[in-house]
Amino acid sequence: MTKSELIAELSAANPHLTGRDVELIVATIFNEITAALSRGERVELRGFGAFTVKRRDARTGRNPRTGEAVPVDEKAVPFFKAGKELRERVNKSKAARASAERAMA
């Protein structure tokens, strides 16, 4: 699902809000998550998951074309860990699809 698809679905589910309002709400949520991560904070959405920032140490990498050693600087990368409820819902729907496929075969 893309950001525009999310906005469209939320607009359809909430007809009392304008498309512009829904777009502003979605952008604000994403901006706040981004700002918190950039400050090094953890963002937890109960039932959905947690966003954190993990540090990757500096290392020596290799240029795949030449095989030459290349220094790679330390960096911070965003990390998402799915919450228990999200994992269960994903696995439940996966199991339902698998049983439906078995029934059709």
C-alpha positions in Angstrom: 0.0 0.0 0.0 1.3 3.4 -0.9 0.9 6.6 1.0 -1.7 7.9 -1.5 -3.6 4.6 -1.3 -3.6 4.9 2.5 -5.0 8.4 2.2 -7.7 7.3 -0.2 -8.8 4.5 2.1 -8.9 6.7 5.1 -10.9 9.3 3.2 -13.4 6.7 2.1 -13.7 5.4 5.7 -14.1 8.9 7.1 -16.4 10.9 4.8 -16.8 13.7 7.3 -13.1 14.6 6.7 -11.9 16.2 3.5 -9.1 14.6 1.5 -6.9 17.5 2.3 -7.5 16.9 6.1 -6.7 13.2 5.8 -3.6 14.0 3.8 -2.5 16.4 6.5 -3.2 13.9 9.3 -1.1 11.1 7.6 1.7 13.5 6.8 1.8 14.8 10.4 2.0 11.3 11.8 4.8 10.3 9.5 6.6 13.5 10.2 6.4 13.0 14.0 7.7 9.4 13.7 10.6 10.7 11.5 11.4 13.5 13.9 11.4 11.2 17.0 13.7 8.7 15.2 16.0 11.5 14.2 16.3 12.5 17.8 17.2 8.9 18.7 13.9 8.2 20.4 11.9 5.0 20.2 8.3 5.1 18.7 5.9 2.4 19.9 2.5 2.0 18.4 0.7 -0.5 20.6 -0.6 -3.5 18.7 1.3 -2.5 15.6 5.0 -2.4 16.4 8.0 -0.3 17.4 10.4 1.9 15.4 13.9 2.3 16.6 17.3 3.5 15.3 20.1 1.0 15.2 23.8 2.0 14.8 25.9 0.1 12.3 29.7 0.3 13.1 32.2 1.5 10.6 33.7 -1.4 8.5 35.7 -2.2 5.5 33.6 -3.2 2.5 34.5 -4.3 -1.0 33.7 -2.7 -4.3 31.9 -5.5 -6.1 33.2 -4.3 -9.5 36.9 -4.1 -8.7 37.2 -6.0 -5.4 39.0 -3.0 -3.9 38.6 -2.5 -0.2 36.4 0.5 0.6 35.9 2.1 4.0 32.2 2.3 5.0 31.4 4.9 7.7 29.3 4.3 10.8 25.7 4.9 10.2 22.3 4.9 11.8 19.5 2.9 10.2 15.7 2.8 11.0 14.5 -0.5 12.3 10.9 -1.8 12.7 9.9 -4.6 15.0 6.3 -5.8 14.5 4.1 -6.1 17.6 2.5 -9.3 18.7 -1.0 -8.4 17.5 0.3 -7.5 14.0 2.3 -10.7 13.7 -0.7 -12.8 14.8 -3.0 -11.0 12.3 -0.6 -11.5 9.5 0.0 -15.1 10.3 -3.8 -15.7 10.8 -4.6 -14.3 7.3 -1.7 -16.3 5.8 -3.1 -19.5 7.4 -6.6 -18.6 6.1 -5.2 -18.1 2.5 -3.3 -21.4 2.7 -6.4 -23.3 3.9 -8.5 -21.7 1.1 -5.9 -22.7 -1.5 -5.8 -26.3 -0.2 -9.7 -26.4 -0.4 -9.6 -25.2 -4.0 -7.0 -27.7 -5.1 
